[in-house]
């Protein structure tokens, strides 16, 4: 099964949504986590995928696209601001996350990792695959600042604590430890803020992780394969 996480930068018009749709179809994704989602429904996407969306009040929500042949047994979202959404298959839960961004929201982001995410995941069946735009780094190698720009944002200890408490594995570090894997580039440098984590018990199920910078926004997509997702068709759901 092919999975991905993509920040779509609040694209909402059907004309522009053709771009991520064509990308997902060309790549033949089975499950895709989306971030910065500004729509609750989208016929152009729903013609090809099952869509689970939580746009939130500030158009900074999340969504998950699921291939129509896969059976989703349960879905749940954070209805407060849409920054978390999950779908459950019969043997794994898939979660898309979009953390608050920017220095001015550092305290809000810390509370998000310390309080909101653990509370949301407390009701989610394990094991899980957690993907998304975390807008944070957990090591100095995950951010590069160009000379003359503002000092680098420090390691987010709330994110480090979250990953440790949930016993998650950063699949990029596990599979490509020698590659920086920065997913977001801007005029002041670059950072690895988009990630794919999974429960430690299923880390061997996720393979062949890579970046794709040919997508339509300023974030690279992260692509990986997972051998754990159910292939039960919708028609075979109990």
Phi and psi restraints in degrees (value plus and minus 20) as a CYANA .aco file:
   2 UNK   PHI    -126.1   -86.1
   2 UNK   PSI     104.5   144.5
   3 UNK   PHI    -139.7   -99.7
   3 UNK   PSI     143.8   183.8
   4 UNK   PHI    -178.7  -138.7
   4 UNK   PSI     141.5   181.5
   5 UNK   PHI    -151.3  -111.3
   5 UNK   PSI     113.1   153.1
   6 UNK   PHI    -161.2  -121.2
   6 UNK   PSI     106.4   146.4
   7 UNK   PHI    -105.9   -65.9
   7 UNK   PSI      98.0   138.0
   8 UNK   PHI    -118.9   -78.9
   8 UNK   PSI     -12.0    28.0
   9 UNK   PHI      35.7    75.7
   9 UNK   PSI      22.0    62.0
  10 UNK   PHI      43.7    83.7
  10 UNK   PSI       1.9    41.9
  11 UNK   PHI     -79.7   -39.7
  11 UNK   PSI     111.4   151.4
  12 UNK   PHI    -156.4  -116.4
  12 UNK   PSI     -42.4    -2.4
  13 UNK   PHI     -95.9   -55.9
  13 UNK   PSI     125.7   165.7
  14 UNK   PHI     -80.9   -40.9
  14 UNK   PSI     -53.2   -13.2
  15 UNK   PHI     -81.7   -41.7
  15 UNK   PSI     -62.8   -22.8
  16 UNK   PHI    -102.1   -62.1
  16 UNK   PSI     -47.7    -7.7
  17 UNK   PHI     -88.4   -48.4
  17 UNK   PSI     -34.2     5.8
  18 UNK   PHI     -80.9   -40.9
  18 UNK   PSI     -51.8   -11.8
  19 UNK   PHI     -84.6   -44.6
  19 UNK   PSI     -74.8   -34.8
  20 UNK   PHI     -85.0   -45.0
  20 UNK   PSI     -52.1   -12.1
  21 UNK   PHI     -82.0   -42.0
  21 UNK   PSI     -70.6   -30.6
  22 UNK   PHI     -81.7   -41.7
  22 UNK   PSI     -56.0   -16.0
  23 UNK   PHI     -83.3   -43.3
  23 UNK   PSI     -67.8   -27.8
  24 UNK   PHI     -84.6   -44.6
  24 UNK   PSI     -57.7   -17.7
  25 UNK   PHI     -90.3   -50.3
  25 UNK   PSI     -60.8   -20.8
  26 UNK   PHI     -83.3   -43.3
  26 UNK   PSI     -59.9   -19.9
  27 UNK   PHI     -99.8   -59.8
  27 UNK   PSI     -32.2     7.8
  28 UNK   PHI      38.7    78.7
  28 UNK   PSI      28.5    68.5
  29 UNK   PHI     -90.6   -50.6
  29 UNK   PSI     127.5   167.5
  30 UNK   PHI    -117.9   -77.9
  30 UNK   PSI     -58.9   -18.9
  31 UNK   PHI    -160.6  -120.6
  31 UNK   PSI     111.9   151.9
  32 UNK   PHI    -152.3  -112.3
  32 UNK   PSI     107.1   147.1
  33 UNK   PHI    -110.8   -70.8
  33 UNK   PSI     110.5   150.5
  34 UNK   PHI    -135.5   -95.5
  34 UNK   PSI     126.2   166.2
  35 UNK   PHI    -149.2  -109.2
  35 UNK   PSI     144.0   184.0
  36 UNK   PHI      34.9    74.9
  36 UNK   PSI      33.9    73.9
  37 UNK   PHI    -114.8   -74.8
  37 UNK   PSI     111.2   151.2
  38 UNK   PHI    -136.7   -96.7
  38 UNK   PSI      -2.9    37.1
  39 UNK   PHI    -157.7  -117.7
  39 UNK   PSI     128.4   168.4
  40 UNK   PHI    -114.5   -74.5
  40 UNK   PSI     -45.1    -5.1
  41 UNK   PHI    -166.2  -126.2
  41 UNK   PSI     137.8   177.8
  42 UNK   PHI    -179.6  -139.6
  42 UNK   PSI      78.4   118.4
  43 UNK   PHI     -74.4   -34.4
  43 UNK   PSI     -55.8   -15.8
  44 UNK   PHI     -86.1   -46.1
  44 UNK   PSI     -53.0   -13.0
  45 UNK   PHI    -100.3   -60.3
  45 UNK   PSI     -58.8   -18.8
  46 UNK   PHI     -92.1   -52.1
  46 UNK   PSI     -32.7     7.3
  47 UNK   PHI     -88.3   -48.3
  47 UNK   PSI     -41.4    -1.4
  48 UNK   PHI    -141.9  -101.9
  48 UNK   PSI     -42.7    -2.7
  49 UNK   PHI    -154.0  -114.0
  49 UNK   PSI     138.1   178.1
  50 UNK   PHI     -97.1   -57.1
  50 UNK   PSI     109.7   149.7
  51 UNK   PHI    -133.6   -93.6
  51 UNK   PSI     106.3   146.3
  52 UNK   PHI    -140.2  -100.2
  52 UNK   PSI      94.7   134.7
  53 UNK   PHI    -151.7  -111.7
  53 UNK   PSI     124.5   164.5
  54 UNK   PHI    -157.6  -117.6
  54 UNK   PSI      64.9   104.9
  55 UNK   PHI     -88.2   -48.2
  55 UNK   PSI     -48.8    -8.8
  56 UNK   PHI      54.2    94.2
  56 UNK   PSI     146.4   186.4
  57 UNK   PHI     -93.9   -53.9
  57 UNK   PSI     -39.5     0.5
  58 UNK   PHI    -128.8   -88.8
  58 UNK   PSI      -1.9    38.1
  59 UNK   PHI      36.9    76.9
  59 UNK   PSI      13.3    53.3
  60 UNK   PHI    -144.1  -104.1
  60 UNK   PSI      21.2    61.2
  61 UNK   PHI    -111.4   -71.4
  61 UNK   PSI    -184.1  -144.1
  62 UNK   PHI    -153.5  -113.5
  62 UNK   PSI     144.7   184.7
  63 UNK   PHI    -177.3  -137.3
  63 UNK   PSI     143.8   183.8
  64 UNK   PHI    -154.7  -114.7
  64 UNK   PSI     110.3   150.3
  65 UNK   PHI    -120.6   -80.6
  65 UNK   PSI     113.7   153.7
  66 UNK   PHI    -148.3  -108.3
  66 UNK   PSI     110.9   150.9
  67 UNK   PHI     -75.9   -35.9
  67 UNK   PSI     124.9   164.9
  68 UNK   PHI     -88.2   -48.2
  68 UNK   PSI     -37.1     2.9
  69 UNK   PHI    -103.2   -63.2
  69 UNK   PSI     -28.4    11.6
  70 UNK   PHI    -113.1   -73.1
  70 UNK   PSI     119.6   159.6
  71 UNK   PHI    -111.3   -71.3
  71 UNK   PSI     101.0   141.0
  72 UNK   PHI    -118.4   -78.4
  72 UNK   PSI     102.2   142.2
  73 UNK   PHI    -112.4   -72.4
  73 UNK   PSI     -39.2     0.8
  74 UNK   PHI    -186.0  -146.0
  74 UNK   PSI     127.7   167.7
  75 UNK   PHI    -161.1  -121.1
  75 UNK   PSI     129.4   169.4
  76 UNK   PHI    -171.6  -131.6
  76 UNK   PSI     127.9   167.9
  77 UNK   PHI    -157.5  -117.5
  77 UNK   PSI     140.4   180.4
  78 UNK   PHI    -102.2   -62.2
  78 UNK   PSI      85.7   125.7
  79 UNK   PHI     -99.8   -59.8
  79 UNK   PSI     -27.2    12.8
  80 UNK   PHI     -90.3   -50.3
  80 UNK   PSI     -73.3   -33.3
  81 UNK   PHI    -156.6  -116.6
  81 UNK   PSI     -16.4    23.6
  82 UNK   PHI      56.3    96.3
  82 UNK   PSI      -5.9    34.1
  83 UNK   PHI    -102.2   -62.2
  83 UNK   PSI     -22.6    17.4
  84 UNK   PHI    -161.2  -121.2
  84 UNK   PSI     117.3   157.3
  85 UNK   PHI    -169.2  -129.2
  85 UNK   PSI     125.7   165.7
  86 UNK   PHI    -158.4  -118.4
  86 UNK   PSI     124.1   164.1
  87 UNK   PHI    -144.6  -104.6
  87 UNK   PSI     123.8   163.8
  88 UNK   PHI    -133.5   -93.5
  88 UNK   PSI     106.1   146.1
  89 UNK   PHI    -114.6   -74.6
  89 UNK   PSI    -197.5  -157.5
  90 UNK   PHI     -94.3   -54.3
  90 UNK   PSI     -32.5     7.5
  91 UNK   PHI    -155.3  -115.3
  91 UNK   PSI     -15.0    25.0
  92 UNK   PHI    -185.0  -145.0
  92 UNK   PSI     128.5   168.5
  93 UNK   PHI    -125.4   -85.4
  93 UNK   PSI     121.3   161.3
  94 UNK   PHI    -137.9   -97.9
  94 UNK   PSI     104.2   144.2
  95 UNK   PHI    -143.0  -103.0
  95 UNK   PSI     113.4   153.4
  96 UNK   PHI    -129.2   -89.2
  96 UNK   PSI     115.0   155.0
  97 UNK   PHI    -151.7  -111.7
  97 UNK   PSI     121.8   161.8
  98 UNK   PHI    -154.6  -114.6
  98 UNK   PSI      88.4   128.4
  99 UNK   PHI    -104.6   -64.6
  99 UNK   PSI     132.3   172.3
 100 UNK   PHI     -75.6   -35.6
 100 UNK   PSI     124.6   164.6
 101 UNK   PHI    -136.4   -96.4
 101 UNK   PSI     135.8   175.8
 102 UNK   PHI      75.1   115.1
 102 UNK   PSI     135.7   175.7
 103 UNK   PHI     -81.2   -41.2
 103 UNK   PSI     -58.2   -18.2
 104 UNK   PHI     -86.7   -46.7
 104 UNK   PSI     -38.8     1.2
 105 UNK   PHI    -126.6   -86.6
 105 UNK   PSI       4.4    44.4
 106 UNK   PHI     -81.5   -41.5
 106 UNK   PSI     -64.2   -24.2
 107 UNK   PHI     -86.3   -46.3
 107 UNK   PSI     -59.6   -19.6
 108 UNK   PHI     -84.5   -44.5
 108 UNK   PSI     -59.5   -19.5
 109 UNK   PHI     -87.0   -47.0
 109 UNK   PSI     -59.9   -19.9
 110 UNK   PHI     -81.9   -41.9
 110 UNK   PSI     -64.2   -24.2
 111 UNK   PHI     -84.2   -44.2
 111 UNK   PSI     -54.7   -14.7
 112 UNK   PHI     -80.4   -40.4
 112 UNK   PSI     -67.8   -27.8
 113 UNK   PHI     -93.7   -53.7
 113 UNK   PSI     -54.7   -14.7
 114 UNK   PHI     -97.4   -57.4
 114 UNK   PSI     -57.2   -17.2
 115 UNK   PHI    -138.2   -98.2
 115 UNK   PSI     -75.6   -35.6
 116 UNK   PHI     -88.9   -48.9
 116 UNK   PSI     -67.8   -27.8
 117 UNK   PHI     -83.7   -43.7
 117 UNK   PSI     -69.4   -29.4
 118 UNK   PHI     -79.1   -39.1
 118 UNK   PSI     -58.9   -18.9
 119 UNK   PHI     -84.1   -44.1
 119 UNK   PSI     -62.4   -22.4
 120 UNK   PHI     -84.5   -44.5
 120 UNK   PSI     -65.3   -25.3
 121 UNK   PHI     -95.5   -55.5
 121 UNK   PSI     -33.7     6.3
 122 UNK   PHI     -81.9   -41.9
 122 UNK   PSI     -44.3    -4.3
 123 UNK   PHI    -123.2   -83.2
 123 UNK   PSI     -14.9    25.1
 124 UNK   PHI    -114.1   -74.1
 124 UNK   PSI     112.2   152.2
 125 UNK   PHI     -87.7   -47.7
 125 UNK   PSI     116.6   156.6
 126 UNK   PHI    -114.8   -74.8
 126 UNK   PSI     138.0   178.0
 127 UNK   PHI     -94.2   -54.2
 127 UNK   PSI     149.0   189.0
 128 UNK   PHI    -158.0  -118.0
 128 UNK   PSI     136.7   176.7
 129 UNK   PHI    -134.7   -94.7
 129 UNK   PSI     101.4   141.4
 130 UNK   PHI    -134.5   -94.5
 130 UNK   PSI      97.8   137.8
 131 UNK   PHI    -145.7  -105.7
 131 UNK   PSI     142.1   182.1
 132 UNK   PHI     129.3   169.3
 132 UNK   PSI    -190.9  -150.9
 133 UNK   PHI    -122.0   -82.0
 133 UNK   PSI      85.9   125.9
 134 UNK   PHI    -109.0   -69.0
 134 UNK   PSI     -31.8     8.2
 135 UNK   PHI      27.9    67.9
 135 UNK   PSI      17.2    57.2
 136 UNK   PHI    -178.5  -138.5
 136 UNK   PSI     139.3   179.3
 137 UNK   PHI    -143.4  -103.4
 137 UNK   PSI     135.4   175.4
 138 UNK   PHI    -140.1  -100.1
 138 UNK   PSI      -6.3    33.7
 139 UNK   PHI    -184.4  -144.4
 139 UNK   PSI     132.9   172.9
 140 UNK   PHI     -82.1   -42.1
 140 UNK   PSI     -46.0    -6.0
 141 UNK   PHI     -93.7   -53.7
 141 UNK   PSI     -30.2     9.8
 142 UNK   PHI    -108.1   -68.1
 142 UNK   PSI     -18.4    21.6
 143 UNK   PHI    -165.3  -125.3
 143 UNK   PSI     114.5   154.5
 144 UNK   PHI    -143.5  -103.5
 144 UNK   PSI     107.6   147.6
 145 UNK   PHI    -129.2   -89.2
 145 UNK   PSI     115.6   155.6
 146 UNK   PHI     -94.9   -54.9
 146 UNK   PSI     133.4   173.4
 147 UNK   PHI     -78.2   -38.2
 147 UNK   PSI     115.8   155.8
 148 UNK   PHI      70.6   110.6
 148 UNK   PSI     -23.7    16.3
 149 UNK   PHI    -115.7   -75.7
 149 UNK   PSI     156.8   196.8
 150 UNK   PHI     -83.4   -43.4
 150 UNK   PSI     133.1   173.1
 151 UNK   PHI     -76.6   -36.6
 151 UNK   PSI     132.2   172.2
 152 UNK   PHI     -85.7   -45.7
 152 UNK   PSI     122.5   162.5
 153 UNK   PHI     -84.4   -44.4
 153 UNK   PSI     114.1   154.1
 154 UNK   PHI     -89.3   -49.3
 154 UNK   PSI     147.3   187.3
 155 UNK   PHI     -77.5   -37.5
 155 UNK   PSI     116.9   156.9
 156 UNK   PHI    -107.4   -67.4
 156 UNK   PSI      82.2   122.2
 157 UNK   PHI     -89.9   -49.9
 157 UNK   PSI     -44.3    -4.3
 158 UNK   PHI     -86.4   -46.4
 158 UNK   PSI     -59.4   -19.4
 159 UNK   PHI     -86.4   -46.4
 159 UNK   PSI     -63.2   -23.2
 160 UNK   PHI     -78.6   -38.6
 160 UNK   PSI     -64.1   -24.1
 161 UNK   PHI     -86.1   -46.1
 161 UNK   PSI     -59.5   -19.5
 162 UNK   PHI     -81.3   -41.3
 162 UNK   PSI     -68.7   -28.7
 163 UNK   PHI     -80.8   -40.8
 163 UNK   PSI     -61.8   -21.8
 164 UNK   PHI     -86.8   -46.8
 164 UNK   PSI     -63.2   -23.2
 165 UNK   PHI     -87.3   -47.3
 165 UNK   PSI     -51.0   -11.0
 166 UNK   PHI    -110.6   -70.6
 166 UNK   PSI     -22.9    17.1
 167 UNK   PHI      34.4    74.4
 167 UNK   PSI      33.1    73.1
 168 UNK   PHI    -118.5   -78.5
 168 UNK   PSI     135.2   175.2
 169 UNK   PHI    -135.9   -95.9
 169 UNK   PSI     108.4   148.4
 170 UNK   PHI     -97.4   -57.4
 170 UNK   PSI      88.1   128.1
 171 UNK   PHI     -90.1   -50.1
 171 UNK   PSI     -46.1    -6.1
 172 UNK   PHI     -86.4   -46.4
 172 UNK   PSI     -66.9   -26.9
 173 UNK   PHI     -84.9   -44.9
 173 UNK   PSI     -54.9   -14.9
 174 UNK   PHI     -90.1   -50.1
 174 UNK   PSI     -59.2   -19.2
 175 UNK   PHI    -120.0   -80.0
 175 UNK   PSI     -44.9    -4.9
 176 UNK   PHI    -156.4  -116.4
 176 UNK   PSI      40.4    80.4
 177 UNK   PHI     -83.6   -43.6
 177 UNK   PSI     -40.0     0.0
 178 UNK   PHI    -111.9   -71.9
 178 UNK   PSI     -27.2    12.8
 179 UNK   PHI    -123.1   -83.1
 179 UNK   PSI     114.7   154.7
 180 UNK   PHI     -82.2   -42.2
 180 UNK   PSI     -64.9   -24.9
 181 UNK   PHI      48.0    88.0
 181 UNK   PSI      10.4    50.4
 182 UNK   PHI     -85.8   -45.8
 182 UNK   PSI     113.3   153.3
 183 UNK   PHI    -127.4   -87.4
 183 UNK   PSI     -34.0     6.0
 184 UNK   PHI    -151.3  -111.3
 184 UNK   PSI     102.3   142.3
 185 UNK   PHI    -138.5   -98.5
 185 UNK   PSI     115.5   155.5
 186 UNK   PHI    -160.9  -120.9
 186 UNK   PSI     159.3   199.3
 187 UNK   PHI     -86.1   -46.1
 187 UNK   PSI     -38.4     1.6
 188 UNK   PHI    -117.6   -77.6
 188 UNK   PSI     -23.4    16.6
 189 UNK   PHI     130.1   170.1
 189 UNK   PSI    -166.1  -126.1
 190 UNK   PHI    -173.4  -133.4
 190 UNK   PSI     143.1   183.1
 191 UNK   PHI    -175.1  -135.1
 191 UNK   PSI     137.3   177.3
 192 UNK   PHI    -123.1   -83.1
 192 UNK   PSI      67.3   107.3
 193 UNK   PHI    -129.3   -89.3
 193 UNK   PSI     -35.1     4.9
 194 UNK   PHI    -116.6   -76.6
 194 UNK   PSI     113.1   153.1
 195 UNK   PHI    -165.9  -125.9
 195 UNK   PSI     141.9   181.9
 196 UNK   PHI    -146.2  -106.2
 196 UNK   PSI      97.1   137.1
 197 UNK   PHI    -130.8   -90.8
 197 UNK   PSI     138.1   178.1
 198 UNK   PHI    -167.8  -127.8
 198 UNK   PSI     139.4   179.4
 199 UNK   PHI     -78.1   -38.1
 199 UNK   PSI     123.4   163.4
 200 UNK   PHI     -76.9   -36.9
 200 UNK   PSI     -52.5   -12.5
 201 UNK   PHI     -87.4   -47.4
 201 UNK   PSI     -38.1     1.9
 202 UNK   PHI    -140.1  -100.1
 202 UNK   PSI      -3.6    36.4
 203 UNK   PHI     -79.4   -39.4
 203 UNK   PSI     -50.0   -10.0
 204 UNK   PHI     -95.4   -55.4
 204 UNK   PSI     -26.6    13.4
 205 UNK   PHI    -105.7   -65.7
 205 UNK   PSI     -35.9     4.1
 206 UNK   PHI    -122.8   -82.8
 206 UNK   PSI     105.8   145.8
 207 UNK   PHI    -159.8  -119.8
 207 UNK   PSI     145.9   185.9
 208 UNK   PHI      35.6    75.6
 208 UNK   PSI      25.5    65.5
 209 UNK   PHI     -95.5   -55.5
 209 UNK   PSI     122.4   162.4
 210 UNK   PHI    -177.8  -137.8
 210 UNK   PSI     146.4   186.4
 211 UNK   PHI    -121.6   -81.6
 211 UNK   PSI     134.0   174.0
 212 UNK   PHI    -155.0  -115.0
 212 UNK   PSI      90.6   130.6
 213 UNK   PHI    -113.0   -73.0
 213 UNK   PSI     -11.9    28.1
 214 UNK   PHI    -106.5   -66.5
 214 UNK   PSI     -21.8    18.2
 215 UNK   PHI     -88.8   -48.8
 215 UNK   PSI     156.2   196.2
 216 UNK   PHI    -110.7   -70.7
 216 UNK   PSI     -21.2    18.8
 217 UNK   PHI    -136.5   -96.5
 217 UNK   PSI    -195.1  -155.1
 218 UNK   PHI    -103.7   -63.7
 218 UNK   PSI     -14.3    25.7
 219 UNK   PHI    -128.0   -88.0
 219 UNK   PSI     117.7   157.7
 220 UNK   PHI     -95.8   -55.8
 220 UNK   PSI     124.5   164.5
 221 UNK   PHI    -100.0   -60.0
 221 UNK   PSI     129.1   169.1
 222 UNK   PHI    -130.3   -90.3
 222 UNK   PSI     107.2   147.2
 223 UNK   PHI    -137.0   -97.0
 223 UNK   PSI     122.2   162.2
 224 UNK   PHI    -173.7  -133.7
 224 UNK   PSI     147.2   187.2
 225 UNK   PHI    -131.7   -91.7
 225 UNK   PSI     121.9   161.9
 226 UNK   PHI    -153.0  -113.0
 226 UNK   PSI     106.6   146.6
 227 UNK   PHI    -111.5   -71.5
 227 UNK   PSI     -14.3    25.7
 228 UNK   PHI    -117.9   -77.9
 228 UNK   PSI     -41.7    -1.7
 229 UNK   PHI     -86.8   -46.8
 229 UNK   PSI     120.7   160.7
 230 UNK   PHI     -87.0   -47.0
 230 UNK   PSI     120.6   160.6
 231 UNK   PHI    -124.4   -84.4
 231 UNK   PSI      -5.8    34.2
 232 UNK   PHI     -83.5   -43.5
 232 UNK   PSI     109.8   149.8
 233 UNK   PHI     -95.0   -55.0
 233 UNK   PSI     141.1   181.1
 234 UNK   PHI     -80.6   -40.6
 234 UNK   PSI     -56.2   -16.2
 235 UNK   PHI     -86.5   -46.5
 235 UNK   PSI     -41.8    -1.8
 236 UNK   PHI    -114.1   -74.1
 236 UNK   PSI     -14.7    25.3
 237 UNK   PHI     -85.1   -45.1
 237 UNK   PSI     121.0   161.0
